[in-house]
């Protein structure tokens, strides 16, 4: 393995950030962002491997220069070797999405999936590889089952590459009761295959789950799969404009079947989809999106809405967010077997609605735009900062509870990437920082970014990791498909290089106590497209994190902060031998916090006192 060259500019900036933090304590995030100018991601040295003539190459090295702030690279692992797979830069052999359960990460690939032991994020170990070609390879897990998307016509029912085996396009089901020896136990064929899928549970229902399947490929012939009907704007039975709802009995997964195909993308007045596609209008000057930071005020060429690319479900609030080519949807999933559209939005700066993430409170949605289909978008100087970006929407409810989506802002990483790097918003999830809305997200060759959208109208980047191009001049689509937070670390599937892991590091914009409090909110399983509420148990770390936030917001002076720290340290010292005294100490301090912006800290002090 070649050691990456770490940017000396990034190192100097990290040192400067630390010095400022020591001298000025915690400063506002906007001021912290100013510390990163000039951006250390600009002009990163590319990788060096090439053939003897200096032409295009087939196997990438990890020796491109890197830059990071607020993120520490912990480990790099090469992409698993799949039987019969072509070289690293062959597009039938790329890493895709990741799911997590217990000590394991299940890393999807167009050729199958790898199973890593990630009990130590600093030393992930590939334990086994499942060879099962078919394209996309998105994975999710539930109990003893793993689900895998197959879209390509190269998929076969027996996971082989034999042309004589029956074609499989849809959702595979594996038994992972032994995670190191997965066994395929079922497969549900669908008319458009499976580009992505979403695991959906229903509160109170324990014996089954549902899978919302999104197929974006052409419709299969009825001779290959009965009931499939070609895409059409006039045929009410067309296989377009719908998703597949697959019901999976947990006691008998082989009985999984499609139980419905709700036409959630069809318009109210015709068979065809909501957005017909084409070039979108230029925004009028009085539209708030026209004056948003950036140099694109509409005019994007958008895909017609005929399929959902990705759906994120949040069963606890009864909603799912669908990123559906030309539209963003909200779905009512209170009856998991029968999702229905409740509202939709378009955006003149979006080309292809790709994925969605709710905030924990369920009051916001971050939608991503895969401008250029993931193969052409850029983040270069002068490129539109509102194209290939995130759009942040608030969920606003009417008096009768009906939700709507209201645009608040765009977020895109700085335009400093090289001309031979593809860069666009892609998959990410929440970092469970208490009291804040923070997300980590992949940007293909733009690396990974950590940003705060607590103020949905003013998102701010608070951390990043980036690697220079694979090659000095040759363009290859690649970079990070997914970067996800899971139980205290960040994991990234690099399309061609493999699995990377990071730890978040304290900065003025995100303190060590906030990171520790996020790490304490552990979960037994993570499917990024199946959100569950974050639970923060009362703790001394949580109190200190909340104190950091009050300081950053200007609600606690340095003197007040020191006073809080003394009381908390005293209570922690007492807790093991005299819980009653520790509790009284915390309550006493809580009673003194009556200023504006101190409410959350007082509440955490009382919660911890109750717990003791």
N, C-alpha and C positions, 0 to 999 in steps of 0.2 A: 504494500500500500504506500502510495506517495503522500507525504505530508503536505497539506495545502500551505501556500505562502500567505501568511496573515498580513493584512494591510498595515503598514506602519502608521499610515494616517489614522486608521481606526484606533490603533493603540494609543496614539497621542490624544485623540479625541476622548477616549475612555478615561485617560488619566486626567484630562482637563475637566471632564464631567465630575469625576470623583473629587477633584480639588474644589470645584465650585460647590458641590454638595456639602463638603465638610465646612466650607467657609460660610455658606448661606443657609444651611439646613435644607429643608425641603422647599423647593421653589415651584411655582405654577408650571403645569405641563407645557404651556405655550413657550415659557422661557426655556424649559429644558430642550424643546425642539430646536431652538435657536443655536444650541450648542453644537449641533451637527452640521454647521455650515463652514466650509463647503462640504457637500455630501461625500462621505468616503466611498460610496458605491460607484462614483463616477470614475471611469477609466481603469477599472480593475484589469490586471494583466490576464490574458487568456491562457488556456491550457496549451501544452507544447507538443503533444503527440501528433505525428503525421507520418506519411509514408516516405520512402527515400527521395521521392521527387517533390515533396512538399505539398502533395495533393490531398484530397479528402481522405479521411481515415475511418476505421470501423470500430475501434475500441477506445472509449474515452478514458483519460486519466483524471485524477482528482487534483491536479497540480495547478489549476487556475488560482489566482489570487482571491482571497476572501476578505470581507469586511463585516463587522458585527457591532451592534450596540445593544446592550440589554439582553443579549443572548450569548451563551457559551457553548460552542460545539463540543459535545461529549464523546460521540462515537460515529464512525462511518463503516458501513458494511456493504460489500459488493452485492449487486443484484444476484438472486439465486440463479443457478444454471438449470434450464429446463430442457428435457429430452427433445432432441430434434430442433431446438430453437436456433435461429440464425444469429448473427453477430449483434453486438450491443446496440448498434444504430439501426437495426431492422425494426420497422414499426409494427410487426406482429409480435414483438417481444419487449413490451414496455410495462413498467410498473404503473398501477392505477391506485385504487382506493385502499384504505386500511380500516380494520375493525379490531376491537380489543376486548379481551375477557380475562380477568384474573391476571396471571403472570404472562399472558401471551398476546402477541400482536399477529394478526392475520393479514398478510401483505398481498393484495391482489395484483395480478399481472394478466396480460392478454393470453398467457400460456398456462395459467393456473393460479396457485397461491402458495406463499411460503409461510411457515409458522415459526415465529421467533419467541424465544424466552426473553422477556424484557423486565424480569424482576429486578435487574440492575440496569437502569437506562444507560449507564456509562459503559456497559459491556453486553449489548444484546447478542444473543446467540441463535443462529438459524438452526432449528431442530429438525425440520423436515420440509420437503417440497412436494406439493401435489401437482402432477402434470395433468392438465385438463384444458386444452386449447379451445378457443371459441370467441375470443374478443372481449374487450372491456374488463371483465373479471372483477367488477365491483363486488365487495363482500360485506355481509353483516352477520351478526351472531345473536343467538338467543338460547340460553340453556345449553342443551346438547346438540344444537343444530347450527349449521352455517349455511347461508344462502349466497349464491354466486350468480351474477348476471352473465348471460351469453347472448351476443347479438349477431356475430358473424355466421355466415353460411358454412364456415369451416368447422363449426361445432358439431360433435357427434355424440350420440346418446351414451356411448361407452367411454367417453373422454379420449378416444383414439384419434388418429389422423387418417384412418383408413377410408378411402372413397366408397367402399362398399358398406360401411356402417350407416345407419339411419341418421339423418340430419337432426341436430338439436339446436333450437333457438328459443330461449326463454330463461327460466330460473331453475338452477340446480339446487338440490338440498343434500347436504352432507351431515353425517353423524360425527360429531366431534367429542363424544363422551370420553374418548381418549384423544386429546388434542394432537398427539404425535402420530396418530394413525387414522386420519379422516377416511370415512367410507361413504361413497355416494349412495343415498337411499331413495332418492326421488328426483323427478324433474318435471316441471310444468311447462309445456310448450305454449308459446304465444304467437300471435299473428305477426308482430313486428319485432320479435326477439326481445331482449332486455338490454337496454343501454345502461340504465340504472334501476335500482329498486329501493323501496323504503319499508323497513320493518315497522309495523304498527300494532300496538297493544290497545286494549280498552280497559279502563279502570274497572275492577271488579270481575273481570273475565280472566280466568287462570288456565283454562284448558286448551286455548287456541290463540294463535296470532294471525295477523293478516299481512300480506305483502302487497304494497302498491307498486305495480310494475310499469315502467316507462320505456316504451320501445320507440326508437327514432328512425329505424331502418325502413326500407320499403316493405310493403305488405306481402306476405308469402302467398303463393298460389293456393287456391282451395284444394288442388290435387295433392299438395304437400301437407296441408293442415286444414281439415274440414272447418267450414264456417268463416274463413278469412275472405274478406271482400276488399277489392282495390280502393285506394284513396280516391275520393270523389267529393265534389261540392254539391251533388244532388242526390246521391244514394243515402237514404236515412240509415241504412244498415252498414255503411262503410266502416272499415276497421280503423279509420283515422279519427282524430279529435277525441279520443278516449284513453283512459288508463285501464289496466287490468287489475282487478282485486282478487288476489289469491288467498284462499282460506287454508290454514295449516293446522290440523288437529295435532297437538303436541304428542299425544299418545300413539298416533299413527301417521307420521309425516308422509308416508308413501301415499296417503289418501289426499294429499294437497291437490287443490283444483281451483280453477277460475270460477268464482261465484258471481261475478258481475263485471261489466265494462262501462262504467258511468262516463257519459260524454261530457266531461267537465270543461272541455274547451270549445264546445259548439256554441254558437251565438244563439240568442233567444229567438231569432226570426228566421234562421236558415240552418241547413245541415253543416255549412262550412264553419271554420274556426273563427274565433273572435277577431284576431288581427289578420287582415289579408296579406300583410307584408308589403315590401316596397320601400321607397325612400320616404322617410318621415318628414313632417313639416319643420321648417325653421321656426323657432320659438319667437313669439312677440316679445317686445322689450319689457312688458309688464309681467311676464311670467317669471316667477322667482328662479326657475332653473336657468333662465337666460343670463342672469347676473351672477350665477354661482361661479366660484373661482374656476378658471379654466378657459379654454379657447374654443369650445364647441357648444353652440346653442341650438341643438337639434340638427336635423338633416341626416341622421344616421340611416343606413339601409338595414331594415329589420327583416328577420325571417317571418314567414307566415306561421300562424299558430295552428299546428296540426298534431303536436305531441308535447308532452312534458319532458324536459331534459332531466330534471331532478325535483323531488318533493321532500320537504322536511316536515315531519310530523311532531306535534307537541301534544300528546294525548291528555296531559293534565289540564290543559286549557281548552281542549276540544277543537283545536285548529291545526291545519297543515298549511304550509306555504308552498305553492307550486311555481317553479321557474319553467315556463312553458313557451319557449321559443320567442314569440312576439308579445307575450303577456306575463305579468305576475299575478298569481291567483291566491286567494284565501279560500280554503276548503273547510267546511264544517265536518269534523270527523267524530262527533259525539256518538254516532253509530258507525263504528269502524268499518263495517261491511258495506256501508252505503254512503261514501263521501259525496258531498254536494258543494258546488261553488256558491260562495256568498258574495264575493266581489272580485273584481279584476282591475288592473291598471296597466297602462302602456307608458313608455317613456321615449321621447324623441331622440335621446342620446344612446339608447340601448339597441344593440344589433341582435343579440341572442341571449334571452334570459336563461341563465345556466344553473344557478343553485341559490339556496336561501338559508338563513340562520336567524332564529328568534333570539331576542335577549331573554334572560332568565325570567323576567317578570311577565313576558308575553305581551309587551306593549310596543315592540318594535320588530321590524324585519330588515335584515341586510340582504338584499338581492345582488347577485353578481351578473356581469355582462361578459360573455365570452366573445367579444368582438374578434372577427377574423376566424372564428371557429377554433381558436387555440393554435393556429398555425401561421397567422399573419400579423397579429396585433403587436404593437410596440409600446415601449415606455421610454422613448428617446426625447431629447430636448425638442420642443416645438410640437410634439404629438398632442392630440386632444387629451386633456386630463379628465374629461367627462365621458370618454369612450373607453371601453374595456375596463370600466371601473365598478365600484360598488355604488348602489343607490340605497340610501337609508330611508325607510318609511316608518312613520308612527302608525300604530293601530288605534284608530279613534272610533269609539263606540257611540252610536246614537242613543237617544233616550230609551229606546226599546231594546238596547243591547246589540243591535246589528253593527258589525265591524266594517270599517272602511280603511283604506290605505292612503295616507297623506305623505307626499314626498317632503323630505327635510334637507337632504344634502347628498353630495357625492363624496366618495373617498377613493383615491388612487395613490399608489406609491410615487415618489418623485421620478420625473422623466430623465433618468441619468444612465439608462442601459445602453449597451453597444448596439450597433445597427444589425449585427448578426445574432441577436438574441430575441426570441419571442417572449412577450411579457403581457399577461392579461390576468384579471381577477379569477381565482379558482377556489379550490376547496379549503375550508377552515372550520374552526369551531370556537366556542367560548372558552376563555381562561377564567375560572370561577373566582375572580377577585371580589371579595365582599364589598357591597355597596357601589360597584362600578360595572359598566358594560365594557368588557375587554375581549377582543377576538384575536386569534392567531390565524394567519391565512397564507396559502401558497399563491405565488404569482408566476408559475412556470420559471423561466430563466431570470425573472425579476427577484427570485429568492423567496424568502418568507418575511412577513411583516406582522408586527403586533401593534394593534391600534385600539384607542379608547373611543367609544361612541356613546358615552354616558349622556353627553349633550348631543342629541342626534342631529342637530343643525351644525355642529362644529367638531367633527371627528378629528383626532390627532394621532399620528404615529408615535409610539413610545418604545419601539424596539425593532430590530431587523437583523437578518443574516442574508448575505448575498455572496455568490461565487461568480467569477468572471466567465466569459464564453468558453465553450469547449475547445475552440480552435481560433487562431488569430483572424481568419477571414471566412471560413466555411460556415454556412448556416445549418444548424440542425435544430428542429423542434425538440424541446426537452425541458429540463428543470423540474421543479416540484409540482407534482400532481395534487398532493394533499399534504398539509401540515396540521397536526392535531395535538392539542393538550390532552394528556391522559395521566392522571394521578401523580402530578408533580414534575412532569417532563414534557417536552415537545418532541413529536416523532414526525419525520417527513419521508414520504416516498418520492425519491428522485427518479424520474422516468427512466433514465439510462444508467445512472451510477449505483442506485440501491437505496438502502435505508440509512437515514441520518437521525441522530438524536441531539437535543440541546437541553440545557438548563437555562431558565431565566435568571438574570442577575440584577441586583438592585441598582436603581438609578434615581435621579431626582423625580422622575415621572412615575416610578413604580418601586416601592420600597421592598426591602428584604422581608419585612413582616407581612406585607401584602402578598408576596409570593409564597411565603410559608403558610399563610392562611388559605390561599388557593390550593396548595398542595394537600392540606388537611381535609379538603372536601373530596374524599376518595369515592370512587364508584366501582361496582363489581363488573360492569360492562360498559362499553362505549361504542355506539354506532352514531356517527356524527349526524346522520339524517333522522335519527330517532331521539329527540331531546327529552330529557327528564329534568325536573326541578333540582336546582343546586341546594344542598343542605349544609349550612355552616353551624356546627355545634359550638356552644359557648367555650371559649378558651382564652388563656392569657395572650396567646399569639393573635387571636382575633381582636382583642381589645387594643393591642399595640398597633395592629394594622389600621383600625378605625381611628386611633389617635394620629397616626401618620397622615391620614386623609384630612382630618380636621386642621392639622398644621398646614398642609398643602393648600387648603381652601382659605386659609387666613382666619379660621375660626378659633385657633389656639395660638397665643403668643408663645415665644420661647420660654418665658417664665411659667406660663400655664402648662406647657408641655412637660417641663421638668417636674412640676408638681404632680401631674398625672403619673409620670414614670415612677416617681418615688412611691406613691401609693400602690401602684400595680406591682412593683418589685417587692414591696413589703408584704402585700397580700399573697403573692406567690411563695414567698419564704415561709409564711404562716400556714399555707394550705395543707401541707402534709401532716402537721401536728395539731393544728387548731383551726378546723374549717370554719367554725362559727366566727372566730375573730377575723379570719381572712374575708369572710362574707361581709362582716360589719365594716371593714376597711374599704371595700369596694363600694358599698352603699354610701358611705360617708363622702367619698369622692364624687360619686354620681350626683349626690344632692347639691354639690357645689357648682355643677356644670349647668348653668341656666342661660348661657349666652346663645346668640343666633349661630346656628351651624354646629352647636355642641350636642344636639339632641341624640344623634346616632351613637356618639361615644357614651353618653349617659345611659342609653338603653343597653348597650353591650356590657357595661359595667354591672348593671342590674341583672341582666341575663346570666352572667357568670356568677354573680353572688347567689342567685337562685340555684344554680347548678351545684355550687359547693355545699 
